């Protein structure tokens, strides 16, 4: 393999650091600077030339954040629950108003990186059954308000501090108290609720904490924006969700001797393989199609995906890997892989981006490179875990089809 130019290696290290830092709000500002440096000082490198749109988009970050369940923190009696459209949400599982210490530790919390001299608006997509259940107590970075014991005096409403602001949203059509309608406290009504933010004196990491005392109060997502006057709804919201999910890319490898996609090639024996020359094989959800890599056949995968379940079993090791080739149509630039983890009780994920229309791409990644949660901010699998599933899917029109060929699981 020819030596990689020194400037190219510098660009890879900078890009890797930016991708890592962009996943954590406390280092998001440093990531913005690195993306801008890549565009300015490393524009002539192959890495930047191949990924200019992604890097440019990341360099303009910080204006708006659509925060999904995996981006929001739940604590105390607030735990992950199900949502019919968002799949998951944070829900308070019990009334805690009778226990002051427990109530203080039952909350949802968001954080974002504020740009200097920029004003923001914030909304949460929350669920409840009455105005009482929607009620929360708010704390946040740079927040102040009247002292409950001396209204003429201002005190800080810091996260984790002694004081908080009461947030009582008025939602049309709901009873004022739960006693007025009875039944179980639950998230039967979902609404965008505006959360007042202060004028931040400086940029940097900002936190907003909403404490709840009420069973049923739920949060599915949050929006922090410097460019909107109202949250998205209907089709616009669907498009924003698609965009937000697509913006959660995989981490490249900083390895100096890595191939062009930044990841080490897998090794080890083949545990399961399928070349689709005789049809769809053991895969569910796809159809046999002409146009395979060798002029034979391939698997045509619709947006909802194609999967394997229980047809192979592999133990996670350092070398355990997935390998396949894909060819997308125009308009599809990324795909996602899910593999179920019994130990974590959730999907491990890997996102493949930078796809070019009507060009085959060799995809290779180790299972240890996968992570839980949509943004891949969760834990990885552990050596010794047993894996026996695979799903490939993507966002696109119903009629879209990606071709997949030469699929292999290696141990």
Secondary structure, 3 states (H helix, E strand, C coil): CCCCCHHHHHHHHHHHHHHHHCCCHHHHHHHHHHHHHHHHHCCCCHHHHHCHHHHHHHHCCCCEEEECHHHCEEECCEEEEEECCCEEEEEECCCCCCCHHHHHCCEEEEEEEECCCCCCEEEEEEEECCHHHHCEEEEECCCEEEECCEEEEEEECCCCCCCCEEECCCCCCCCCCHHHCCCCCCCCEEEEEEECCCCCCCCEEEEEEEECCCCCCEEEEEEEECCCCCCCCHHHHHHHHHHHHHCCCCCCCCCCCCCCCCCCCCCCCEEEEECCCCCCCCCECEEEEECCCCCCEEEEECCCCEEEEEEEEEECCCCCEEEEEEECCCCCCCEEEEEEECCCCEEEEEEECCCCCCCEEEEEEEHHHCEECCCCCCCCCCCCCEEEEEEEECCCCCCCCEEEEEEEEEC
